[in-house]
Amino acid sequence: MATRPRQAVRWAIRAASIGACLGLWQFAATAHLNLGAVTFRNVPPPTEVAEAAMVLLRSPKLMAHLGSSLARVFAGYGAAALLGIALGIAIGRSRAASDLLLPPLELLRPIPAVAWIPLSILIFTSSEMSMIFITFIGALFPIILNTVHGVANVDQRLIASARSLGGNRLAILQEIVLPGAAPAIVTGLAIGMGTSWFCLVTAEMISGQFGIGYYTWEAYTLQNYADIVVGMLVIGLMGMGSSWALTSLGRVLMPWHRPSAAR
């Protein structure tokens, strides 16, 4: 029973933190605060952003933008999840696969998503496929690296015990490696989802016609500053919600894994 008051206090602190940030934002925007290098002269206050958000919620454009962005994210992310997990397991379990696949992946991994956009436009005949490819690239590397880390850190004593009991490679993979690496894989999937949204918005700003990123960039070009913040908040909510859904699904599918609660 003592945990309930403690949780209520934590939620109250979190709510107060958000309220304080909104209050500071409101003050800085309405006062047109100018600190030299930082100015709030053109920054809309939260009240204007809330009004713009209500207008967008009543507009049919919202579902068109959301539908386009969601379709692109899940197409690219789904392909990245399948390929990333497969490559991560292969690299983590096979020294030959690691020597063959890891060097080119490590060479490509530091390249930012923005740098892939011109090449994707040259490779793919449609702008839609190029945007999906950007989300794929953004999600692929976090999933691969976390899968490799999870597979490599599976307790080798469990694998040796399974081998001594006559377990073959497929049985060891299914019964020991995948359950042991599952927490790291879920973490990689959650991180990959966040980077997919980041990369999608970048791609939509350049070559999209519908989507939350395109909406945000169009608001900037039309100087609808409140709509810029609305687009940013929608992107944040979609990314946060997608990552939370993946993490929650992982907890349901991994009843054996219970991470220690933060104090």
C-alpha positions in Angstrom: 0.0 0.0 0.0 2.9 2.3 0.6 3.8 2.3 -3.1 0.6 4.1 -4.1 1.3 7.4 -2.3 4.9 7.2 -3.7 3.6 6.7 -7.2 1.1 9.6 -6.7 4.0 11.8 -5.6 6.1 10.8 -8.7 3.2 11.6 -11.1 2.6 14.9 -9.3 6.3 15.8 -9.8 6.1 14.9 -13.4 3.0 16.9 -14.0 4.5 19.9 -12.2 7.6 19.6 -14.4 5.6 19.8 -17.5 3.5 22.6 -16.1 6.6 24.6 -15.2 8.0 24.1 -18.8 4.7 25.3 -20.3 4.7 28.3 -17.9 8.2 29.4 -18.9 7.4 28.9 -22.6 4.2 31.0 -22.2 6.1 33.8 -20.4 9.0 33.8 -22.9 6.8 33.9 -25.9 4.3 36.5 -24.7 7.1 38.8 -23.4 9.0 38.3 -26.7 12.1 37.5 -24.6 15.3 38.3 -26.3 18.5 36.9 -24.8 20.8 37.9 -27.7 21.7 34.6 -29.2 18.3 33.2 -28.3 15.1 35.1 -29.1 11.4 34.2 -28.6 10.2 37.0 -30.8 8.5 34.7 -33.4 7.9 31.7 -31.1 4.1 31.1 -30.6 2.9 30.7 -27.0 1.3 27.4 -25.9 -2.2 29.0 -26.1 -1.7 29.7 -29.9 -0.3 26.2 -30.4 -3.4 24.7 -28.6 -5.7 26.7 -30.9 -3.8 25.5 -34.0 -3.9 21.9 -32.7 -7.7 22.1 -32.4 -8.0 23.4 -35.9 -5.9 20.5 -37.2 -8.0 18.0 -35.2 -11.1 19.2 -36.9 -9.5 19.2 -40.4 -9.7 16.3 -42.8 -6.0 16.9 -43.6 -5.0 15.3 -40.3 -5.9 11.8 -41.3 -4.3 12.2 -44.7 -1.0 13.3 -43.2 -1.1 10.7 -40.4 -2.1 7.9 -42.8 0.8 8.7 -45.2 3.4 8.9 -42.5 2.2 5.7 -40.7 2.2 3.8 -44.0 5.8 4.9 -44.8 7.1 4.2 -41.3 5.6 0.8 -40.9 6.6 -0.3 -44.4 10.3 0.7 -43.9 10.4 -0.3 -40.2 8.9 -3.7 -40.9 11.5 -4.5 -43.5 14.2 -3.2 -41.2 13.0 -5.3 -38.3 13.0 -8.5 -40.3 16.4 -7.9 -41.9 18.0 -6.4 -38.8 17.1 -9.3 -36.5 18.2 -11.9 -39.1 21.5 -10.1 -39.7 22.1 -9.5 -36.0 21.5 -13.2 -35.1 23.8 -14.3 -37.9 26.6 -11.9 -36.9 26.2 -12.7 -33.2 26.3 -16.5 -33.7 28.7 -16.9 -36.6 32.3 -15.6 -36.7 32.3 -16.0 -40.5 29.1 -13.9 -40.8 30.6 -11.3 -38.5 33.8 -11.0 -40.6 31.8 -10.8 -43.8 28.9 -8.5 -42.8 30.1 -6.4 -39.9 32.8 -4.3 -41.7 30.5 -2.9 -44.4 27.7 -2.3 -41.9 30.0 -0.4 -39.6 31.2 1.7 -42.6 27.6 2.6 -43.5 26.2 3.1 -40.0 27.7 6.5 -39.2 26.2 8.0 -42.4 23.3 10.2 -41.4 19.9 9.7 -43.0 20.0 13.1 -44.7 23.0 12.0 -46.7 21.0 8.9 -48.0 18.2 11.1 -49.5 20.0 12.1 -52.8 21.1 8.5 -53.4 17.7 7.1 -52.7 16.1 9.5 -55.2 18.6 8.2 -57.8 18.0 4.6 -57.0 14.2 4.5 -56.7 11.9 5.6 -59.5 9.2 6.9 -57.0 9.5 9.4 -54.2 7.4 7.1 -52.1 9.9 4.3 -52.2 12.7 6.6 -51.5 11.0 7.9 -48.3 10.3 4.3 -47.2 13.9 3.5 -47.8 15.0 6.3 -45.6 12.9 5.0 -42.7 14.3 1.5 -43.4 17.9 2.8 -43.1 17.1 4.7 -39.9 15.7 1.7 -38.1 18.1 -1.0 -39.5 21.3 -0.2 -37.7 20.0 0.1 -34.1 18.1 -3.2 -34.5 21.2 -4.9 -35.9 23.5 -3.7 -33.2 21.2 -4.4 -30.3 20.5 -7.9 -31.7 24.2 -8.6 -32.0 24.8 -7.4 -28.5 21.9 -9.5 -27.1 23.0 -12.7 -28.9 26.7 -12.2 -27.9 25.8 -11.8 -24.3 23.7 -15.0 -23.9 25.2 -17.1 -21.2 27.6 -19.6 -22.9 27.1 -22.1 -20.0 23.5 -22.5 -21.1 24.5 -23.2 -24.7 27.1 -25.7 -23.6 24.6 -27.4 -21.4 22.1 -27.7 -24.2 24.8 -29.1 -26.5 25.7 -31.7 -23.9 22.1 -32.8 -23.7 22.0 -33.3 -27.5 20.4 -30.0 -28.6 21.0 -29.1 -32.2 21.7 -25.6 -33.6 18.1 -24.9 -34.3 16.9 -26.0 -30.9 19.6 -23.9 -29.2 18.6 -20.9 -31.2 14.9 -21.2 -30.4 15.1 -22.3 -26.8 18.2 -20.4 -25.5 19.6 -17.7 -27.8 16.4 -16.0 -28.8 14.8 -15.9 -25.3 18.2 -14.7 -23.9 18.6 -12.0 -26.5 15.0 -10.9 -26.6 15.3 -8.0 -24.2 18.1 -6.4 -26.2 16.2 -7.1 -29.4 13.1 -5.3 -28.1 15.3 -2.4 -27.0 16.7 -2.2 -30.5 13.2 -2.3 -32.0 12.0 0.5 -29.8 15.1 2.7 -30.6 14.7 1.8 -34.3 11.1 3.0 -34.2 12.1 6.4 -32.9 14.8 6.8 -35.5 12.3 5.8 -38.2 10.1 8.7 -37.3 13.1 11.0 -37.3 14.3 9.9 -40.7 10.8 9.9 -42.2 10.2 13.5 -41.2 13.5 14.5 -42.9 12.5 12.7 -46.1 9.0 14.1 -46.1 10.4 17.6 -45.8 12.3 17.2 -49.0 10.2 15.0 -51.3 6.8 14.4 -49.7 3.4 15.7 -50.6 1.5 14.4 -47.6 2.8 13.4 -44.1 3.5 15.0 -40.8 7.0 16.1 -41.9 5.6 17.7 -45.0 2.9 19.5 -42.9 5.6 20.8 -40.5 7.8 22.1 -43.4 4.9 23.6 -45.2 3.9 25.5 -42.1 7.4 26.9 -41.9 7.4 28.0 -45.6 4.0 29.7 -45.0 5.1 31.2 -41.7 2.4 29.5 -39.7 4.6 29.2 -36.7 2.0 27.6 -34.4 1.5 24.8 -36.9 5.2 24.1 -36.8 5.0 23.3 -33.1 1.9 21.3 -33.7 3.6 19.2 -36.2 6.6 18.7 -33.9 4.3 17.6 -31.1 2.4 15.2 -33.3 5.7 13.7 -34.4 6.9 13.3 -30.8 3.6 11.8 -29.7 3.6 9.3 -32.6 7.2 8.3 -32.0 6.7 8.0 -28.2 3.5 6.0 -28.7 5.0 3.6 -31.1 8.0 3.0 -28.9 5.9 2.5 -25.9 3.6 0.0 -27.7 6.7 -2.0 -28.7 8.1 -2.0 -25.2 4.8 -3.0 -23.7 4.4 -5.8 -26.2 7.9 -7.0 -25.3 7.0 -7.1 -21.6 3.9 -9.2 -22.5 5.9 -11.6 -24.7 8.8 -11.9 -22.2 7.2 -12.9 -18.9 10.6 -14.3 -17.8 12.3 -10.8 -18.0 11.5 -8.3 -15.3 13.8 -5.3 -15.3 14.4 -3.7 -11.9 12.2 -0.7 -11.2 13.8 2.7 -11.0 14.0 4.0 -7.5 
